[in-house]
Amino acid sequence: MSRSSIITAGALDAALVLLFAVIGRLSHGETLAGLGVTYWPFLGGLTIGWLLLRAWRHPRNIVWTGLGVWIAAVVGGLLLRLASGQGVQLSFAIVTTIVLGVFLLGWRAIAVIVSRASRQRMPTAA
């Protein structure tokens, strides 16, 4: 895996967590002025997941990297929210789990499908 692919994967994860925070704030009629307050706990959980799993080794892997990063982003994010005095209601935890799962596992699934499709189109050497 190239360095640019690893950076792209990490940036995509961070961007999707940011999108989650933006959608959440806007859906509750909040401004984007406080976006950092919503974003940082989940970015922290994501970062912890990347470090613990050494996600840079296989960033597109769905089963280990994807699942692990998703769980770390959700659990770490919710725990960091609690530790910083932000609220965590059950409905928020459920929505967080679903949305981040779709985002963090979804792009990896799409990457696998595209990769497989491109390999099937390539002619084999005779």
For each residue, the residues with C-beta under 8 A, 3 or more apart:
1: 5 6 56 57 58 59 60
2: 5 6
3: 6 7
4: 7 8
5: 1 2 8 9 59 60
6: 1 2 3 9 10 56 59
7: 3 4 10 11
8: 4 5 11 12
9: 5 6 12 13 55 56 59 60
10: 6 7 13 14 50 55 56 59
11: 7 8 14 15
12: 8 9 15 16 107
13: 9 10 16 17 46 50 69 73 104
14: 10 11 17 18 43 46
15: 11 12 18 19
16: 12 13 19 20 100 103 104 107
17: 13 14 20 21 39 42 43 46 73 100 103 104
18: 14 15 21 22 35 39 43
19: 15 16 22 23 103
20: 16 17 23 24 42 96 99 100 103
21: 17 18 24 25 35 38 39 42
22: 18 19 25 26 32 35
23: 19 20 26 27 99
24: 20 21 27 28 38 95
25: 21 22 28 30 31 32 34 35 38
26: 22 23 29 30 32
27: 23 24
28: 24 25
29: 26
30: 25 26 34
31: 25 34
32: 22 25 26 35
33:
34: 25 30 31 37 38
35: 18 21 22 25 32 38 39
36: 39 40
37: 34 40 86
38: 21 24 25 34 35 41 42
39: 17 18 21 35 36 42 43
40: 36 37 43 44 80
41: 38 44 45 76 77 78 79 80 81 84 86
42: 17 20 21 38 39 45 46 73 74 76 77 80 96 100
43: 14 17 18 39 40 46 47 77
44: 40 41 47 48 76 77 80
45: 41 42 48 49 72 73 74 75 76 77 78 79 80
46: 13 14 17 42 43 49 50 69 72 73 76 77
47: 43 44 50 51
48: 44 45 51 52 72 76
49: 45 46 52 53 55 68 69 70 71 72 73 76
50: 10 13 46 47 53 54 55 56 69 72
51: 47 48 54
52: 48 49 68 72
53: 49 50 64 65 68 69 72
54: 50 51 57
55: 9 10 49 50 58 59 65 68 69
56: 1 6 9 10 50 59
57: 1 54 65
58: 1 55 61 64 65
59: 1 5 6 9 10 55 56 65
60: 1 5 9 65 66 108 111 112 115
61: 58 64 65 66 108
62: 65 66 67 105 108 109 112
63: 66 67
64: 53 58 61 67 68
65: 53 55 57 58 59 60 61 62 68 69 108
66: 60 61 62 63 69 70 104 105 108
67: 62 63 64 70 71 105
68: 49 52 53 55 64 65 71 72
69: 13 46 49 50 53 55 65 66 72 73 104
70: 49 66 67 73 74 100 101 104 105
71: 49 67 68 74 75
72: 45 46 48 49 50 52 53 68 69 75 76
73: 13 17 42 45 46 49 69 70 76 77 100 104
74: 42 45 70 71 77 78 93 96 97 100 101
75: 45 71 72 78 79
76: 41 42 44 45 46 48 49 72 73 79 80
77: 41 42 43 44 45 46 73 74 80 81 96 100
78: 41 45 74 75 81 82 88 93 96
79: 41 45 75 76 82 83
80: 40 41 42 44 45 76 77 83 84
81: 41 77 78 84 86 87 88
82: 78 79 85 86 88
83: 79 80
84: 41 80 81
85: 82
86: 37 41 81 82
87: 81 92
88: 78 81 82 92 93
89: 92 93
90: 93 94
91: 94 95
92: 87 88 89 95 96
93: 74 78 88 89 90 96 97
94: 90 91 97 98
95: 24 91 92 98 99
96: 20 42 74 77 78 92 93 99 100
97: 74 93 94 100 101
98: 94 95 101 102
99: 20 23 95 96 102 103
100: 16 17 20 42 70 73 74 77 96 97 103 104
101: 70 74 97 98 104 105
102: 98 99 105 106
103: 16 17 19 20 99 100 106 107
104: 13 16 17 66 69 70 73 100 101 107 108
105: 62 66 67 70 101 102 108 109
106: 102 103 109 110
107: 12 16 103 104 110 111
108: 60 61 62 65 66 104 105 111 112
109: 62 105 106 112 113
110: 106 107 113 114
111: 60 107 108 114 115
112: 60 62 108 109 115 116
113: 109 110 116 117
114: 110 111 117 118
115: 60 111 112 118 119
116: 112 113 119 120
117: 113 114 120 121
118: 114 115 121 122
119: 115 116 122
120: 116 117
121: 117 118
122: 118 119
123:
124:
125:
126:
